[in-house]
Amino acid sequence: MTMISCPDCGKDVSDLAPACPNCGYPVAEEAEKAAAEKEKKKGLEGFVDFIRKQGVVGLAIGFIVGVATGTVVNSLVTDLINPIIGAIVGQGSLDTLTFHIGDAVFNYGHFIGVVINFVIILAVVYFGFKALRLEKLDKK
């Protein structure tokens, strides 16, 4: 015997009681339904229910789209932006910009390219988030 809260009035009632003594709500039926639902959710159905409730499919789709977006933006930066900046600076590509201190070589051109890549991905995610009005999904 365990105590459960009556869904109607909120009083604690034994799960063996046929009805809530306070409001008459059929507690035994609710307890049976909950037990049946718990039994039903074992196995594959519980897994599918978890995926539906937690939005795992949406998360996976978002991850795949994010990786694809990253690939496109990386190509944009590597193939178009870096050569343009390299031409402005007087080098063939931004990736070739380096400086030396002793035997150490600092490839700051590549770092600048990665930062540009990051900023573009941030902008795509931010404006995509705003355009799809996804900020309203988290609010309860």
C-alpha positions in Angstrom: 0.0 0.0 0.0 1.3 3.4 -1.0 -0.1 6.8 -0.6 -1.0 8.8 -3.8 -2.3 12.2 -4.3 -5.9 12.5 -5.5 -5.8 14.1 -8.9 -9.0 16.0 -8.2 -8.6 17.4 -4.7 -4.9 16.8 -3.9 -5.4 14.9 -0.7 -3.3 11.9 0.1 -5.2 8.7 -0.4 -4.3 5.0 -0.2 -3.8 3.4 -3.7 -6.0 0.6 -2.5 -9.0 2.9 -1.7 -11.8 2.7 -4.3 -12.4 6.4 -4.1 -11.1 9.5 -2.4 -12.8 10.0 0.9 -12.7 13.8 0.5 -14.2 14.2 -3.0 -15.2 10.8 -4.2 -12.8 10.7 -7.1 -12.3 7.0 -8.3 -8.7 6.6 -7.1 -8.5 2.9 -7.7 -9.3 3.3 -11.4 -6.5 5.9 -11.7 -4.0 3.6 -9.9 -5.0 0.8 -12.3 -4.6 3.0 -15.3 -1.2 4.2 -14.1 0.0 0.6 -13.5 -1.3 -0.4 -17.0 0.5 2.6 -18.6 3.7 1.8 -16.8 3.5 -1.9 -17.9 2.7 -0.8 -21.5 5.7 1.6 -21.6 8.2 -1.3 -21.1 10.3 -2.2 -24.1 10.1 -0.5 -27.5 7.0 1.5 -26.8 8.6 3.2 -23.8 11.6 4.0 -26.0 9.5 5.5 -28.7 7.5 7.5 -26.1 10.8 8.8 -24.7 12.0 9.9 -28.1 8.7 11.7 -28.7 8.6 13.5 -25.4 12.3 14.4 -25.3 12.5 15.6 -28.9 15.4 13.3 -29.7 14.5 13.2 -33.4 14.5 17.0 -33.5 17.9 17.1 -31.8 19.3 14.6 -34.3 17.9 16.6 -37.2 19.4 19.7 -35.7 22.7 18.1 -35.3 22.8 16.8 -38.9 21.8 20.2 -40.3 24.4 21.9 -38.1 27.1 19.6 -39.4 26.0 20.3 -43.0 25.9 24.0 -42.3 29.4 23.9 -40.8 30.7 22.1 -43.9 29.2 24.7 -46.2 30.5 27.6 -44.1 33.9 26.0 -43.9 34.0 25.8 -47.7 32.8 29.4 -48.0 35.6 30.6 -45.7 38.4 28.4 -47.1 37.5 28.7 -50.8 36.2 32.3 -51.1 36.9 34.5 -48.0 40.4 33.4 -47.3 41.7 34.0 -50.8 40.0 37.4 -50.9 41.6 38.5 -47.6 44.9 36.9 -48.7 44.8 39.0 -51.9 44.1 42.1 -49.9 47.0 41.4 -47.5 49.3 40.4 -50.4 49.5 36.7 -49.7 47.9 33.9 -51.8 45.6 32.8 -49.0 44.8 33.8 -45.5 46.1 30.4 -44.3 49.6 31.2 -45.4 49.9 34.2 -43.0 52.5 33.3 -40.3 55.1 34.8 -38.1 58.2 33.2 -36.5 59.7 33.5 -33.1 62.9 31.5 -33.0 62.0 28.0 -34.3 58.3 28.4 -33.5 55.9 29.1 -36.3 52.6 30.9 -35.5 49.9 30.3 -38.2 47.7 33.2 -37.3 46.1 33.3 -40.7 44.5 29.9 -40.1 43.3 31.1 -36.7 41.6 34.1 -38.3 39.9 31.8 -40.8 38.6 29.6 -38.0 37.3 32.7 -36.2 35.5 33.9 -39.3 34.1 30.4 -39.8 32.8 30.5 -36.2 31.2 33.9 -36.5 29.4 33.0 -39.7 28.1 29.8 -38.1 26.9 31.8 -35.1 25.1 34.2 -37.4 23.5 31.4 -39.3 22.3 29.7 -36.2 21.1 33.0 -34.6 19.2 34.2 -37.6 17.8 30.8 -38.4 16.6 30.5 -34.8 14.9 33.9 -35.0 13.4 33.3 -38.4 11.9 30.0 -37.3 10.7 31.6 -34.1 12.2 28.7 -32.1 12.7 30.8 -28.9 9.0 30.4 -28.2 9.3 26.6 -28.0 11.2 26.6 -24.7 8.9 28.9 -22.9 6.2 27.3 -20.8 
